[in-house]
């Protein structure tokens, strides 16, 4: 038991030190996620201001500051809290003989850097797409995912407005994805992570981008706006589940973009029950409502 307690607190302290060193620029720029997220956010917000898709939408849109706070809470503060638990689970599985090597399906450690990054990106993106589908399909998971869909005006910071329980749902499957690769994460994985953050910010931004023919591969703001539509096609539990790649939606026929005016109502039936403040939202989902 002592080794688990020690591992728990060491993981938390290591994470805290890493973030603090990042804030003080003691971490190499290419892996400094704290300032990286801020820089990406400023750049995309600048694009929103310069080239707004929905011109009637205010620069400081509805819930702008709330979503901004979510960015730092989910990406940094909560990651500190949860890192200890992840380390304990990792140690437990090692103890009972379940290691990353035991689940290896694709060994990418000997491939070139760019092949490693591509496979790492594709597998993790598919795992996240699949998890996202589950969040919409199952009422228990949807209760927590509603926080993300309570956004009424889209903007870059809405990307990281999500209930803290989503970290719990996503992490195990993402870890499984890494284990499929032999537990191997490429040394230059920061390229994949920063690319995913940028695409995620753009998908939620008030900018009209479709990427031309690449729209069948890379997700885009027009496609993702319909993911947040108040009204979804009859007989579905959602559309356009893509994270960075739209490819999976086209393969599995969950794509849907009937028009591109950007003038659609966002949210979901019953979204008025979602609290409008942070504290209310982070405890939301633990009680069953009439609109699950």
N, C-alpha and C positions, 0 to 999 in steps of 0.2 A: 504493500500500500504506500509505503514511504516514497518509493521510486516514482509512483504516479503523481503524488502530491508535488514532489520536487520538479518533475517534468512539466506539470501544469503551470506552476509559478514561473519557472524558467522560461517557458514559451511566451507567457504574457510579458515578462520583463524584456525579453529579447525583442518582441514586437514593439513595445513602447520605446525602447532605445533606438530601433530602426527608424521609427516615425520621427522621433525627436531629432535624430541625426539628419533625416531628410529635410526637416524644416530648417535646420541650420546649414544646409548645403554640404554636409559631410559625406553624403552618399553620391556616387557618380551620377551625373546628369541623366544618363540614359536609363537608369533604374530608379530615378527619384520620382516615385509616383505621386507624392504630395504636391510638388510644384508642377509636375507633368499634368495632373488633372486640372490644376488651376490655369495653366497656360492653354490647354486645349479648350477649356470652358470659355476663357476670354476671347480666343480666336473665333470660336463658333458663335458666341454671343455677338461679336462684331459683325459676322456674316448675317446674322438675324437682323441686326439694326440696319445694315447697309442694303440687304436684299430680302426684305420681308415678303413672305408668301401671302400671309393673311395681314394685309396692310392696316386693317382696323384694330389689330391686336396691339396692345400697349407694349413698349419696350420692357417696362417692369410689369410683366403680365400677372394675372391672378396666381397667387401662391408661389411667386418667384422666390421669395426669401425662404419659405418653408422647404421648397425643393432644394435650394442651395444648402440649407442645413442638413438635409438628408444626404447630400453628396458626401459631406464630411463625416456624418455619423455612420453611414453604412460602409464607406470605403476605408475609414480609419478607426474611429472610436469603437465600433462594434467588432471590427477585426481583431482588436486587442483583446476584448472580452472573450471572444470565441476561440482564439488561437490556443488557449490552454486546453480546452476540451478536445480540439482536433489532435493535439499532441498526445493526449492520454489515449484516445482511440487508436492512434497510430502505434503507440507503444503496446497497447493491449493486443492488437492483431499480430504484431511481431512476436509477442510472447506465446501466442497459441499457434504460431507457425504459419500464419497467412501473411506472406510478404508480397511486395509488388511484383517480384519475379514469378511468383506462382500463377499469376493471371496474365502473363505476357502473351499477347497474340501477335503484335507487330514490334519487333525490336528495331528501333530507329537509331540506336546509339552509334552504329557504324556508318550511317548515311551522311551525305554532305549537309552542311549547315542549312541550306535553303530547303532541302528535302525534309529535314527534321522539323523545321519551322512550319512548312506547309502541312505535313501530316498532323503535327501537334495542333495546329489551328483548325483543321477540318474536323478532327475527331472531337475536340473540345466544343466546337460550335454545334456539331450534331447532338452531342450530349445535352447542351443547353437548350437547343431547339426542342428535343424530346421532353426535357423537364418542363419547359414552358407549356407544351401541350398538356402535360399532366396537371399543371396549375389551373388550367381552364376546364379540364374534363371532370375533375373530381371535386365535389362541393367542399370537402374539408380543406383542400388546398386552395380552392378559389376564394374562400373566406379571407385568407391572408393576402392573396394576390389582388384583391379588390382595392387595396390601398394604392397600388400603382395605377389602376384604372379609374381612380377617383379624380385624376387630373382633368380639368375642364378646359384649359388652354395649354396647348403644347408648346414646349420650349426645351432647350438643351438640357437644363437641370432636371427635367422630369425623368430623364434616363435613370437616375439613381434614387428616385422616390419609390421605395418599395419597403414592405414590412420586413422587419429583421428576421422573421421566421423563414423568409425565402433563402437566406444564407444557409439555413439548416437543410432545406430541401435540395438546393443546388450543389452544395459542397460534396456530399457523398458520391453523387453521380459524376461530378467533375473529377473527383479523386479516382473513381473507377476508370474513367477515360485515360488518366495518366498511367494507371496501373496496367491498362491494356498495352501501353507503350513501354512496359517494363519498369514503370515508376520513373521513367526518364523525362525530365523537362529540359529542353535545349538551353544551352548557356545564353543564347540570345532571345529567350522567350519574351523578354521585355518588348521586343518588336511586335509580337503577336498581341500582347496585353494592351499596348498603347494604340495599336490599330483598332482593336475591339472597342476601346473606350471612345475613340474618335468616331467610329461608325455608329456606336450607340448614341452619342451626343447628337450627331447629325440626324439620325432617324427620328429623334424627338424634337428637333429644332424647327423653328418657323422659317424654313427655307424649302424651296421647291427644287429638288434634285431627283432625277430618275436614273442617271448613269447611262442612258441610251441602251444599246444592246446588252450592256453588263447588268441591267436590272434583273435579268434572269439568274444572276449569280450573286450579286451584292445587294443587300437590303438597302432601302432608301426611305426618305421621309414621306413620300406619297403613299407608298405601300404600308408603312407602319402607322400612318394616320388612321387607316381603315382598321387596323388592329385595335385601335382605341375607340372605334365608332360605338355610339350608344346603341345603334341597331345593327345586329349581325344577321347574316343570311339565315333564313328559316332552316331549321334542322341541324344547325351547327352550334358548337360551343365556342366559336371564335374563328378568326382567319388570320393569315399572315403572321405566323408565330416566329419567323426568322429573327435571329439575334444579329449576327454580322452577315450571314449568308441568306439570301432569299431562295437559294437553290433547293433547299429541303421542301419549301412550300410548293414549288412547282413540281417537284418529284412526287410528293404525296397529296397533291391536289387540294391544298389548303390555301392557295393564293386567291386573292379577290381584290380587284381595283376597278370598280365600275366607272369612275370618272376622277378627275384630278383638280377640281376647283378648290379643294381644301376647306370648303364651307359645309362641314358636317358637325352634328352634335356629338360631343365626346362624353364618355362615362359609361354607365350601365343602369338598367332599371333598378331603382332602389338606392342609387348612390347618395341620396340625401341623408341616408342613415349613417354615412361615414363621417366621423368627427372631422372638423376642419383644423384641429390643432395637433401638434406633434405627439404630445402625451396621450391624447385620446386615440390616435392612430396606432401607436406602437403596442397598445393593449387590445386593439380591435382584432377580432377574429377568434378570440378565445371564448366568445359567447355566441351561441347560435341565434341568428336573427331570422325574421320571416322571409328575408330575401336572399337566402343562401344560394 
